[in-house]
Amino acid sequence: MNNNSLPAKPHYLILDGLRGVAAIIVVTFHLTEPLGTGHLDILVNHGYLAVDFFFLLSGFVIGYAYDDRWGKMTVGAFLRRRLERLQPMVILGMTLGAIGFYFTDSAIWPLIHTVPLWKLVLVMMIGYTVLPVPLSLDIRGWQEMHPLNSVGWSLFFEYIANILYAIFIRKFSKAALAVLVIMAAITLAYMAITNPNGDVSGGWTLNREHLYIGFVRTMYPFFAGLLLSRVARPIRIKHAFPWCSLLVAITLYMPRIGGATHLWMNGVYESFCIIIIFPLIVYLGASGVAHGQREYKICKFLGDISYPLYLVHYPFVYFYVAWISDNSGMTFLEALPYALLILFGSIILAYVSLKWYDEPMRKWLRRRFA
């Protein structure tokens, strides 16, 4: 079956816009993270939960888009469509990271210039596949799965969830899927509450601890989103986009809960956000429609740039982190102009990448696979 014979379904425009809101918050998290002294005092303390929100959105959209197509579509066709959608920006993101790698030499990564070019190219080529880089090829020193573009770790788990869905979880009944989701929710809550750091942060290193965190962070939200797409009956909600955007912002910008003495309280908060609040936001967003051309354009723009922004911003964050490390004692106000430059520059680059690279490349791949 030709995957191009399956017409695209209408998008949930509000959900597209919310993905863009969360992507911008991720950037602000990465820009405030190096200004903190540890995980307790980062200004955008829960910004990393945007990844869990992305997973839930993805599961919901995958279920909506593909659940009723499996009689007309093969597993191979589904995976080709996912490759067409995800892989071009992965390649661009890893390439940008490779281009900037040697220019980010600093006190925090003093051995960058000792990395031979062949090893840099090898890490980049592995990065193109989204497969994790082994620790023996950790050319930066942060033990990242993808030392050229750290956010690649979530794409690795995104692909795993898509493969699990395509191979067998798509065949689950609603009851069986609900059992899986409940078990995943219990595991997630247990991990968050008992984690020594009192949070769900992790998943980006190729070791046992981070693989466990990554799988747990993926399994509940992705398949909860899938279940939600099967059981939810959206209603009509006015002004869903601004209200849902506010909920996303409050959830992700919430300061650390419990401090250093009651770490478990933060784990409870994050579990509640992922298990309850995020599905509620997605349901409310799916129940809304854009009001007027202005809101329509805002949602479309945010949805269009969300994925490119996620992939192109982190290579610039490496420069920012290096600069802050070489200028110890940097205050938030001193760093703010440079942080804003990276934020808005990344948004512009994301839009340019979308129009001049991502969309043309996806069209070429669709013709190639036809």
PyMOL commands that set and color helices and strands:
alter all, ss='L'
color gray80, all
select helices_A, chain A and resi 3-5+13-35+47-69+75-104+112-114+117-129+135-137+152-167+169-171+174-194+208-231+240-253+263-286+292-312+314-326+332-369
alter helices_A, ss='H'
color red, helices_A
deselect
rebuild
show_as cartoon
